[in-house]
Amino acid sequence: MIRSLLFIVAAACIAQVAYSEIIRYSDHLIMGDRPEYLVIPKFDKKEVPHWYPGHGRSFIDLSDVKIHSSCDPIEAAKRPTPPPGDENQCKDVTFEVLMFEDPGNRPWMDYWPEGDYCCTQSVVEAGGCSANGLNKLIIPTNLPGPFLRSTTVKSGSGSNLIEGASRHDISKSGIYVMIMAMCDETSLPVVIDGFIESIDPYGYVPADEFGSMPFNLSLSLMYLIVGIAWGVLCFWFSDQLMPLQFWITGVMMVAMIETTMLYFHFIDWNENGIPTTAVTVVALFFGALKRGVSRVLVMLVSLGYGVVRPSLGEEMNRVLYLGGSYFVLSFVYSLLTELTPSTHSVTESDYDAVSLIVFLLALVDTTFYVWIFTSINNLMTSLAARKQGVKYVLYRNFRTVLLFMLFFTCGWVAYSSVLFLNDSGGANENWRMRWTIDALWELIYFVIFVSIAVLWAPSNNAQRYAYSIELTQLEDDEEFNAAGDAVKQEDNGEDRGLDEEYGGRLQDEKDPFQGTGALDLNMATTKKA
């Protein structure tokens, strides 16, 4: 526990920057004694395919990074007039870049156990470094394969390039940490422009996201196969389609577009180093739309829409409002988390905004879950009371699918937690598997969606089956009989309000059939003998 707290405190002392591939800087300030770091996963040329534009190369290149003094007249003109006394802080400083391989079996910050990355006067007095290293990065003697580059930034001068060979070739797969620092705490900050280029043998997609490319291609093909099969059934039984099947078709089309756009997002990212914003936003839009419409679909199924209820009345509006709220919140959350610049340091206001959206999403999701399971239980009870055995079995299978979804979701949460907790302590042992967290969830969604599509697939007698009343064949089914008996027990054993021909009560405030016309004699095409 104490070790984890120390890691969090140490991480808070230096600005964190996300995983990246081409990291662009524009007027980015590096403060004195406030290092920044990049954590970059890398593959060597033996472990992954050699695609364009990587062509088997793997390196991190700093040659396009330019450093300016904030005392430079051009830079000073961009900023407010400094307070009195700041003129004395304009002096030559040393800017340093340290790169090394993360050992993987321990947090890399453990190499600086006291959290002191810069050799300042106070650290010298405490014995943490020697006076010869004053205002420079502290380089631990046991640091694995350090790659150090530095340049002197002169006060009032123009741009400076990092001195010496600035390209670091990768010969071993792993996590590479790069620390940038200007350790003179008495000087004004330096300004960074340009970009850092990180390329892998296949291209620019970060190594921990590489698996997402072939996965999204495979998932797109899987949706295409299911979509073709569904389209053939819809065409073949076009005169028997129910409203619910149009909703399934809509969700399927949105899912196909989302997975295809995600694949092109990664292809674009891999070739250009920075994903095109328009492609990314479109992929995020359809992803949020899929999640929102999917919840609406499951809610409609749970309410019996299209099978036992031809219309939901005002309930349809409530379902659509709830689904629309989820879509908007999910889309905003995706934009905030996925479009944040890689050089953006997370602030307290960022945490507050994301936390609020996550809370609202959880609230909407909880409303959906409670409403779904309450509705399907009420629906099954009413079906049992009316002796509608076939429909009862259909919805019982649907409930089983939902229970399996909850089971798989719990498994996904456990799997994600194991990967996250192993990495959250700073030991990046599972970086190759990070992409599987999102991939596993998408795979679970695909299986559940296909199961729902199979249950409500178009058939030759779909419409007649939906609005017909049957003679039950489940007299020996204990669950079916128990559900029907529960309705009778509410009336103290009397069959008050039961329709003699169709079975079941017609005046029940909790009855999902009431007022829908589902049991209207004119709509029933099959009567009990």
C-alpha positions in Angstrom: 0.0 0.0 0.0 2.8 2.4 1.0 4.7 1.5 -2.2 1.7 2.3 -4.3 1.2 5.7 -2.6 4.8 6.6 -3.1 4.5 5.7 -6.8 1.4 8.0 -7.2 3.1 10.9 -5.4 6.2 10.5 -7.5 4.2 10.4 -10.7 2.4 13.6 -9.7 5.7 15.4 -9.3 6.4 15.2 -13.0 3.9 15.9 -15.8 2.6 12.7 -17.3 2.4 12.3 -21.0 0.4 9.6 -22.8 1.7 6.8 -25.0 2.4 8.2 -28.5 4.0 7.6 -31.9 4.6 11.1 -33.4 4.5 13.5 -30.5 4.1 17.1 -31.6 5.1 20.1 -29.6 4.1 23.7 -30.1 5.3 26.3 -27.6 5.4 23.7 -24.9 7.0 24.8 -21.7 9.4 22.7 -19.6 9.7 24.2 -16.2 12.8 24.2 -14.1 13.1 21.1 -11.9 9.8 19.8 -13.4 10.8 17.0 -15.7 8.3 15.4 -18.1 8.3 11.9 -19.3 7.1 9.7 -22.2 6.4 6.0 -21.9 6.7 4.4 -25.3 6.1 0.7 -26.0 8.3 -0.7 -28.8 8.7 -3.9 -30.9 11.9 -5.1 -32.4 12.0 -6.2 -36.0 11.8 -9.9 -35.1 8.5 -9.9 -33.3 6.1 -8.2 -35.7 5.5 -8.0 -39.5 7.4 -5.5 -41.7 4.7 -3.3 -43.2 4.7 0.1 -44.8 5.9 2.6 -43.6 8.0 0.9 -41.0 9.8 -1.5 -43.4 11.3 -3.4 -40.5 12.8 -0.3 -38.8 12.2 0.5 -35.1 13.6 3.6 -33.5 12.9 6.8 -31.5 14.2 10.0 -33.3 14.7 13.3 -31.5 16.3 15.1 -34.5 13.3 17.4 -35.1 13.0 18.6 -31.6 13.8 22.3 -31.2 14.5 24.1 -27.9 14.2 27.8 -27.3 14.9 30.0 -24.3 11.8 31.7 -23.0 14.0 34.8 -22.7 14.3 34.8 -26.5 12.6 38.1 -27.8 10.4 36.1 -30.2 9.2 33.8 -27.4 8.9 36.6 -24.9 6.6 38.5 -27.2 4.1 35.6 -27.1 3.7 35.8 -23.3 2.7 38.4 -20.8 5.3 40.8 -19.4 7.2 38.9 -16.6 7.0 40.3 -13.1 9.9 42.4 -11.8 13.0 40.3 -11.0 12.4 37.7 -13.6 14.9 39.4 -15.9 17.7 38.1 -13.7 16.6 34.5 -14.4 17.5 34.7 -18.1 20.7 32.7 -18.4 22.2 29.8 -20.3 20.7 26.4 -19.2 21.2 22.8 -20.0 18.3 20.8 -21.5 18.6 17.0 -21.2 16.9 14.0 -22.6 17.4 10.6 -20.9 16.1 7.4 -22.5 16.2 3.9 -21.0 14.5 0.6 -21.2 11.8 -0.2 -18.5 13.0 -3.3 -16.7 9.4 -4.6 -16.6 9.7 -6.5 -13.3 9.7 -3.3 -11.2 8.4 0.2 -11.4 11.0 2.3 -13.3 10.5 5.2 -10.8 12.2 2.9 -8.2 15.5 4.0 -9.7 14.9 7.3 -8.1 13.6 6.1 -4.7 13.4 9.6 -3.2 11.6 11.0 -6.3 14.5 13.4 -7.0 15.2 13.4 -10.7 17.2 16.7 -10.8 20.4 17.4 -8.9 19.4 20.7 -7.3 21.1 22.5 -4.5 18.8 21.0 -1.8 19.5 17.5 -3.2 23.3 18.1 -3.1 23.0 19.2 0.5 21.0 16.1 1.4 23.7 13.9 -0.2 21.5 12.8 -3.1 24.1 13.8 -5.7 27.4 15.5 -6.0 28.1 19.2 -6.6 29.6 18.3 -10.0 26.2 17.3 -11.2 24.4 20.4 -10.1 21.4 21.4 -12.3 21.6 18.2 -14.2 19.6 15.0 -14.3 20.5 12.3 -11.8 21.6 9.1 -13.7 21.4 6.0 -11.4 24.4 3.8 -11.9 22.2 0.7 -12.3 19.9 2.2 -15.0 19.6 -0.3 -17.9 21.1 1.1 -21.1 20.8 4.8 -20.6 20.7 7.0 -23.7 21.5 10.6 -22.7 21.5 13.6 -24.9 21.8 17.3 -23.9 22.1 20.7 -25.4 22.9 24.2 -24.0 20.1 26.7 -24.5 21.6 30.1 -24.6 19.7 33.1 -23.2 18.2 35.2 -26.0 19.3 32.8 -28.8 17.2 31.2 -31.4 16.3 27.5 -31.7 18.6 24.8 -30.7 18.8 21.1 -31.8 19.7 18.3 -29.5 23.4 17.7 -29.8 24.9 14.4 -30.9 23.2 11.4 -32.5 19.6 11.9 -31.6 18.1 8.6 -33.1 17.9 5.6 -30.8 17.5 2.3 -32.6 15.5 -0.4 -30.8 17.1 -3.8 -30.7 14.8 -5.3 -28.0 11.0 -5.2 -27.5 9.9 -3.5 -24.4 8.8 -0.2 -22.7 11.1 2.7 -23.2 11.0 5.7 -20.9 12.2 9.1 -22.0 12.6 11.9 -19.5 13.0 15.5 -20.6 14.3 18.1 -18.1 15.8 21.5 -17.5 17.0 21.1 -13.9 17.9 24.7 -13.1 15.1 25.7 -10.8 16.2 29.3 -10.7 15.8 29.8 -14.5 12.8 30.6 -16.6 11.4 27.6 -18.5 12.5 26.5 -21.9 10.2 26.1 -24.9 9.9 23.0 -27.1 8.8 22.9 -30.7 8.8 20.2 -33.4 8.1 16.5 -32.8 9.5 13.2 -31.6 9.2 10.4 -34.1 8.6 6.8 -32.9 8.2 4.1 -35.5 7.9 0.3 -35.3 8.7 -2.3 -38.0 5.0 -2.2 -39.2 4.4 1.6 -38.9 3.4 4.3 -36.4 0.6 2.6 -34.3 1.8 2.3 -30.7 3.1 -1.2 -30.0 0.5 -1.8 -27.3 -2.3 -1.1 -29.8 -0.9 -3.1 -32.7 -3.2 -6.0 -32.1 -6.2 -3.7 -32.6 -5.6 -3.5 -36.4 -6.0 -7.2 -37.3 -8.7 -7.6 -34.7 -10.9 -4.8 -36.1 -10.4 -6.2 -39.6 -11.5 -9.7 -38.4 -14.4 -8.2 -36.5 -15.5 -6.3 -39.6 -15.5 -9.5 -41.6 -17.5 -11.3 -39.0 -20.1 -8.6 -39.0 -20.2 -8.7 -42.8 -20.8 -12.4 -42.8 -23.6 -12.1 -40.2 -25.0 -9.1 -42.0 -25.2 -11.0 -45.3 -26.9 -13.9 -43.7 -29.4 -11.6 -42.0 -30.0 -9.7 -45.2 -30.8 -12.9 -47.1 -33.3 -13.9 -44.4 -34.9 -10.4 -44.4 -35.2 -10.5 -48.2 -36.6 -14.1 -48.2 -39.2 -13.4 -45.6 -39.7 -9.7 -46.4 -43.5 -10.0 -46.0 -43.2 -11.4 -42.5 -40.8 -8.8 -41.0 -41.7 -7.4 -37.6 -40.7 -3.9 -36.3 -38.2 -5.5 -33.8 -36.3 -7.0 -36.7 -35.8 -3.5 -38.3 -34.2 -2.4 -35.0 -31.9 -5.4 -35.2 -31.0 -4.5 -38.8 -30.2 -0.9 -37.7 -27.9 -2.0 -34.9 -26.2 -4.4 -37.2 -25.5 -1.7 -39.8 -24.2 0.7 -37.1 -21.9 -2.0 -35.8 -20.6 -2.8 -39.3 -19.8 0.9 -39.9 -18.2 1.3 -36.5 -15.8 -1.7 -36.9 -14.9 -0.7 -40.4 -14.2 2.9 -39.4 -12.1 1.7 -36.5 -10.0 -0.4 -38.9 -9.5 2.6 -41.2 -8.7 4.7 -38.1 -5.8 2.4 -37.2 -4.6 2.1 -40.9 -4.6 5.9 -41.2 -2.8 6.1 -37.8 -0.2 3.5 -38.8 0.6 5.2 -42.1 0.6 8.9 -41.0 1.7 8.8 -37.4 -1.1 10.9 -36.2 -4.7 9.7 -36.9 -6.9 12.0 -38.9 -9.3 13.7 -36.6 -12.3 13.3 -38.9 -11.9 9.6 -39.2 -11.4 9.2 -35.4 -14.5 11.3 -34.7 -16.7 9.3 -37.1 -15.5 6.0 -35.5 -16.2 7.4 -32.0 -19.6 8.6 -33.2 -20.7 5.3 -34.5 -19.3 3.5 -31.5 -21.4 5.7 -29.1 -24.4 5.3 -31.4 -24.0 1.5 -31.4 -23.9 1.4 -27.6 -26.9 3.6 -27.3 -29.1 1.9 -29.9 -28.1 -1.6 -28.5 -29.5 -0.6 -25.1 -32.7 0.6 -26.8 -33.0 -2.7 -28.7 -32.6 -4.8 -25.5 -35.1 -2.6 -23.7 -37.6 -3.0 -26.6 -37.2 -6.8 -26.5 -37.7 -6.9 -22.8 -40.9 -4.9 -23.1 -42.2 -7.4 -25.6 -42.2 -5.0 -28.6 -43.0 -6.6 -31.9 -43.8 -10.0 -30.4 -46.5 -9.5 -27.8 -47.0 -5.8 -28.0 -47.4 -4.0 -31.4 -47.1 -0.6 -29.8 -45.4 0.7 -26.6 -47.2 4.0 -26.4 -45.5 6.5 -24.1 -43.0 3.9 -23.0 -41.4 4.1 -26.5 -40.6 7.8 -25.9 -39.1 7.1 -22.5 -36.9 4.3 -24.0 -35.8 6.6 -26.8 -35.0 9.5 -24.4 -33.0 7.2 -22.2 -31.1 5.7 -25.1 -30.5 9.2 -26.5 -29.1 10.4 -23.2 -26.7 7.4 -23.1 -25.5 8.1 -26.7 -24.8 11.8 -26.0 -22.9 11.0 -22.7 -21.0 8.2 -24.3 -20.0 10.3 -27.3 -18.8 13.2 -25.1 -16.8 10.8 -22.9 -15.1 9.2 -26.0 -14.2 12.7 -27.3 -12.7 13.7 -24.0 -10.6 10.6 -23.5 -9.6 9.8 -27.1 -8.9 13.2 -28.6 -6.8 14.6 -25.8 -3.4 15.7 -27.2 -0.6 13.4 -26.3 1.3 16.3 -24.7 -1.6 17.4 -22.6 -1.0 17.0 -18.9 -4.1 15.9 -17.1 -5.5 18.6 -14.7 -7.9 18.4 -11.8 -10.7 20.0 -13.9 -10.1 17.2 -16.5 -10.6 14.6 -13.8 -13.8 16.4 -12.6 -15.3 16.6 -16.1 -14.6 12.9 -16.9 -15.8 11.8 -13.4 -19.1 13.6 -13.8 -19.7 12.0 -17.2 -18.8 8.6 -15.9 -21.2 9.0 -13.0 -24.1 10.0 -15.4 -23.3 7.1 -17.7 -23.4 4.7 -14.7 -26.7 6.2 -13.6 -28.3 5.8 -17.1 -26.8 2.3 -17.4 -28.2 1.3 -14.0 -31.6 2.6 -15.0 -31.5 0.5 -18.2 -30.5 -2.7 -16.3 -33.1 -2.4 -13.6 -35.8 -1.6 -16.2 -34.8 -4.5 -18.5 -34.8 -7.2 -15.9 -38.0 -5.9 -14.2 -39.8 -5.8 -17.6 -38.7 -9.2 -18.8 -39.8 -10.8 -15.5 -43.2 -9.1 -15.7 -43.5 -10.1 -19.3 -42.7 -13.8 -18.6 -45.2 -13.9 -15.7 -47.9 -12.6 -18.0 -47.0 -15.1 -20.7 -47.2 -17.9 -18.2 -50.6 -16.7 -16.9 -51.9 -16.8 -20.5 -50.4 -20.2 -21.1 -48.3 -18.8 -24.0 -45.6 -21.5 -23.9 -43.7 -20.9 -27.1 -43.3 -17.2 -26.4 -42.5 -17.9 -22.8 -39.6 -20.2 -23.9 -38.4 -17.5 -26.3 -38.1 -14.9 -23.6 -36.7 -17.4 -21.1 -33.9 -18.0 -23.7 -33.5 -14.3 -24.0 -33.2 -13.9 -20.3 -30.6 -16.6 -20.3 -28.6 -14.6 -22.9 -28.8 -11.6 -20.6 -27.5 -13.6 -17.6 -24.6 -14.9 -19.7 -23.9 -11.3 -20.7 -23.6 -10.4 -17.0 -21.4 -13.4 -16.4 -19.1 -12.5 -19.3 -19.1 -8.9 -18.2 -17.9 -9.9 -14.7 -15.2 -12.0 -16.3 -14.2 -9.1 -18.5 -14.0 -6.8 -15.4 -11.8 -9.3 -13.6 -9.5 -9.7 -16.6 -9.2 -6.0 -17.1 -8.5 -5.5 -13.4 -5.7 -8.0 -13.4 -4.0 -6.3 -16.4 -4.5 -2.9 -14.9 -3.4 -3.7 -11.4 -0.3 -5.3 -12.7 0.6 -2.2 -14.6 -0.7 0.5 -12.2 2.2 -0.1 -9.9 4.6 1.0 -12.6 5.7 -2.5 -13.7 4.6 -2.6 -17.3 4.6 -6.4 -17.6 1.4 -6.7 -19.6 1.8 -4.0 -22.2 1.5 -6.4 -25.1 -2.0 -7.4 -23.9 -3.5 -4.0 -23.3 -5.4 -4.0 -26.6 -7.2 -7.2 -25.6 -9.2 -5.3 -23.0 -11.3 -3.4 -25.6 -11.1 -6.4 -28.0 -12.6 -8.8 -25.5 -15.5 -6.5 -24.7 -16.2 -6.1 -28.4 -16.1 -9.9 -28.8 -18.6 -10.4 -25.9 -20.9 -7.8 -27.5 -20.7 -9.6 -30.9 -21.6 -12.9 -29.3 -24.6 -11.5 -27.4 -25.9 -9.5 -30.4 -25.7 -12.6 -32.7 -27.6 -14.6 -30.0 -30.4 -12.0 -30.0 -30.4 -12.0 -33.8 -30.8 -15.8 -33.9 -33.6 -15.7 -31.4 -35.6 -13.1 -33.4 -34.4 -14.2 -36.9 -37.0 -13.7 -39.7 -39.1 -16.8 -40.4 -42.0 -17.9 -42.6 -44.7 -17.3 -39.9 -43.1 -14.5 -37.9 -46.1 -12.0 -37.9 -48.7 -14.7 -37.4 -46.7 -16.2 -34.6 -46.2 -12.7 -33.0 -49.8 -11.9 -32.6 -51.4 -15.3 -32.2 -52.6 -17.1 -29.1 -51.5 -20.7 -28.7 -52.6 -23.7 -26.8 -49.7 -24.3 -24.4 -47.6 -27.5 -24.5 -45.6 -26.7 -21.3 -47.9 -28.3 -18.7 -44.9 -30.2 -17.3 -42.6 -27.2 -17.1 -42.2 -26.3 -13.4 -41.0 -22.8 -13.9 -43.8 -22.0 -16.4 -46.5 -23.4 -14.1 -45.0 -21.6 -11.1 -45.1 -18.3 -12.9 -48.7 -18.8 -13.9 -49.7 -19.9 -10.4 -48.1 -16.8 -8.9 -50.6 -14.6 -10.8 -53.5 -16.6 -9.5 -52.2 -16.4 -5.9 -52.3 -12.6 -6.1 -56.1 -13.0 -6.5 -56.3 -15.2 -3.4 -56.7 -18.3 -5.5 -59.6 -16.9 -7.5 -59.5 -16.5 -11.3 -61.1 -13.0 -11.2 -60.4 -11.0 -14.4 -59.3 -14.1 -16.3 -60.4 -14.3 -19.9 -62.0 -17.7 -20.5 -60.9 -18.1 -24.1 -57.4 -16.5 -24.1 -56.3 -17.0 -20.5 -54.7 -14.5 -18.2 -56.0 -11.3 -16.6 -56.9 -8.5 -18.9 -57.0 -5.8 -16.2 -53.7 -5.7 -14.5 -51.8 -2.5 -13.8 -48.5 -4.3 -14.0 -49.5 -6.3 -17.1 -47.3 -5.4 -20.1 -50.1 -6.5 -22.4 -52.7 -4.0 -21.1 -53.8 -1.4 -23.6 -51.6 -2.6 -26.4 -54.1 -4.6 -28.4 -51.9 -7.7 -28.1 -54.9 -9.8 -27.0 -57.5 -8.1 -29.2 -59.8 -10.7 -30.7 -59.4 -9.0 -34.1 -55.6 -9.4 -34.0 -55.6 -13.0 -32.9 -55.2 -15.3 -35.9 -55.2 -18.5 -33.9 -57.7 -19.4 -31.2 -57.7 -22.0 -28.6 -59.8 -24.9 -29.4 
